[in-house]
Amino acid sequence: MELFDSHAHYNDEKFNDDREEIIKQIYKSGVSKIINAGYSLESSKYALEIAKEYEWMYTISGISPNDISNNEKELIKELKQLEDFINEEKHSKKILAIGEIGLDYYWEKDINKRKLQKIAFIKQIEIANNFNLPIVIHTREAVMDTLEILKNNEVIKKGVFHCCPLNIELIKEALKLGYYISFAGPITFKNSKNAEDVINLVPLDRMLIETDSPYLSPEPNRGKRNDSRNVIYMAQKIADIRKKSLEEIAKITYENTCKIFNII
């Protein structure tokens, strides 16, 4: 049985003390592919640097809504630097998508700064289209604006709602638009609302699983530093609800991830 963690952050400082050892342990555990996700220009560069050390690891590059500049001129400059970086590295075949990108209103209440998030989101959709890459979407307390942008801006290769909020209306609309849904630790939480309904709602051929490591550790490891070995708990949760074997869900989500990110 092989597992694919479709979204993790081994570029995070929480892995600074034991990154290489943890990654070795992960591979031995049966997690045979990982996507190492960027969230800023520098973290995207570091994510790629790490991914290049492992044949079975890939990366996505982007600037998240929580990491954009608060100055529009600086933001445009950063986005141009991101585009240049992706262009320089496209030969590596390691950068699979533009992400994580999107909107996050949980932390940002200022209307003008939310406007900058929208600018960054739309511009990075354009970058994805320029390179014929899918997008990986982060959305938090910004459902309507996220969907509006996706409906009003062509996304050629579609993509994934990563660590998708367990919001039934969001997921219904995302599926209509052609997106995949990636499930993370929250589906295992004892106080999680809508988890079972959402897992039943998403077609098996549109599901991915992820850890979002080092954050959001699933039950039974909630509160501890997360890593990709825990992706098995998301697979098991889905298997239990959909009345499938763990091996079936592992295979389905592995193949789905390879399909959306064009991994041959």
N, C-alpha and C positions, 0 to 999 in steps of 0.2 A: 504493500500500500504506500502510495506517494501522496504527500500533501503539498499544497502551494499556498504560501502566505502572500496574499496579493498586496499587502501594504504594511510596511514596518519602517522604523527609523533607526538604523544602526549607525547613522551619522549623529545621533543624539549623545550629549555629554554623559548621560547616565551609563553608557557602555564604555567609557574611556578606560576604566581599570581592567576590563576583562573581555573586550570586544572579540578578539581573535579566538579565544578559548570558547566563548559562548557560541560563536558561529560554527565552530567545529562540532560542538555538542548538538547543535540544532540539526546539522546535516546527518549526523549519525542517528538521530531520532526518527528519521523518515520524512522530514521536511526537505524535499529535494529541489524546491525553487522558492525564491524570495524576491519581492520587488522592494528595493530600498528607496524610500520616498524623500524627495527634497521638499522644502517649504520656504526657502529663501535662495538667493543666488549662491551664497557661500555654502549653504547646506546641500544644495543641488550638486555643486562641484565636489563636495566631500563624499556625498552619496555615490556618485559615479566612481570616484577614486577607490572606494571600498568595493564596489561591485566589480570593478576590473580585476580584483584579486581572486574572484571566484567565478568559475565558468557558469555556475548555476544561479548566480545572482544577477538581477537586472536593476534598473533604476527609472525613476520619473523625475522630471525637472520642472520646477515652477516656483512661484512666489505666492504664498498663502495670504488670505485676507488679513491675518494677524501679523504679517511680517512685511507689509508694504510700507513705503515711505509715506509720511504725512504731508509731503510737499509734492505737488503734481509734477513739477519739472524734474525733481529727483526720481519720482516714480517712473516717468517716461524713460529716463536715462537707465534706470535699473532694468526695465523691461527690454530695452534695446540690448543691454549687456547680456541678458538671459538669452535672447534670440541669437546673438553672436556666439555665445557659448554652445548652444545646441547645434548650430551650424558647424562649428569647429569640431564637434565630437560625434556628428551623425555617422561617420564612418565606423565607429566602434560597435554600432548595432546594439548598444546597451541601453540607450534611452528609449523607452517604450511609449511614453505618453507625456503630456504636459500636465503637471500637477505637483502638489495638490493646490488647486485653485478654487475660487468661489467667493462666498460671502459668509461673514460671521458677525451677527449683530448682538451676540451674547456679551461680548467684551466691549464692543464699540457702539456707543449711544449717539455720538456726534453726527449730525446729518451730513456735514461736509466731508467727514472722514468716511462715512458710508458711501458717499459719491465716489471717492477715490477707490474704494473696494470694487465698485461696479466698473470703473475705468480699467482697473487691473484685470478683472475677470474677462471683460470683453476683449481686451488687447491680447490676452493669453489664449483665448479661443482663436483669434486670428493667427497667432503663432502656431498653434496646433494645426490649423488648416494649411498654413504655409508648408509645414513639414509632413502633412498627411498623417498626423498622429491623433489618437484619441485623447480625451481629457479625463482627469480624475478630480471629482468635485467634492469640496468640503462645503457643507452648508449647516449653519446653526442659527436657529431662530430667525431665518431669512428665507423661508420657504417661497413666499409669493414672488419676491424679487428674483430669487434664483431661477424659478420656473419662467418668469417673464423674460429674463435675459436669454435663456436657452431657446425659448420660442421665437424670439425676435432676432437672434443671431445664428446664422447657419453654422452647425457643427458637422463637418463632413464625416468624421469617423466616430461620432458619438463618444461613448466611454462609460464611466463607472461613477455611481454615487458611493464614495468611500465612507466606511463607518456610518452607514446611512441611518439618519434619525428614524425611529420607529413610528413614523407618521404615515398613516394609511393613505391619506389623500396625496401626499408628496409621492409616495411610491407608486400609486396608481398613475399619476401624471408622468413620472419618470419612465415607467414601463411603456406608456403610450408613445413617448418621445423616442423610444428605442434604446434606453440606457440599461445597463446592468446594475444590480444591487449587491453591494458588498456588506456582509454581516461581520460584526466584531463582538468584543466581550459583552456589551450591554444585553445581547439576546440571552445571555446565561444568568443575568442578575435576578435575584429572587424578587426584587421589587420592580422588575421591568414591565412596563405597560405595553400591551399590543404585540409582544414578541411572537406569541403563537399565531395570532391572526396574520401578522406580516409574513412570517415564514410560510404560512399556507397560501398567502396571496401571490408570492413571487414564483413564477415558473422555474422549475429546476434548471432549465437551460439558460436562465438569466441570473443565476446566483454565483457570487464569489464569497470567499471567506478570508479574513485577515485578523491580525492581532493589533495593529496600530502600536506595536511595541515602541518604546517601553511603557506605554500608557494603557489604561483600560484592561487590566488583567481580568480574565474571566473567572467565574466560580469554577473550581474551588480555591483559586489562587488570588482572589480579589484583594487588593491592597498591597500586593507585592510587585516588584518590577516585572514587567511583562517581557516575554520573548517568544519567538516563533514556535517553540515547542508547544505552546498553549493553543495553537490554531486547531488542534485536534478537538478541543472542547466545543468550538463553534460547529465543527463538522458533526460531532456527536449530538449536539442539541438539535440541529436540523434533521439528522437521521431519526431521532426519537419522534419528532413532531410529524415528519413526513412518512414515518413507518418504512424507512429504508435502512439498509445496513450502513455501518460507518464506512465500509469499503466503497459502497456505491456513491455516497455523498463525496468522499474524497476524490473519486475518479471524475465525477460530474463537475465539481468545482475546479479541479485541476484542468480539465479540458476546456471549461468555459474561460478560465483565465488565459490560457494559451491562445484561445480564439480571439478574444477582444483585444489582446495586446500583440497579436500576430507573431507568436512564438512558434517557430516551426520545429 
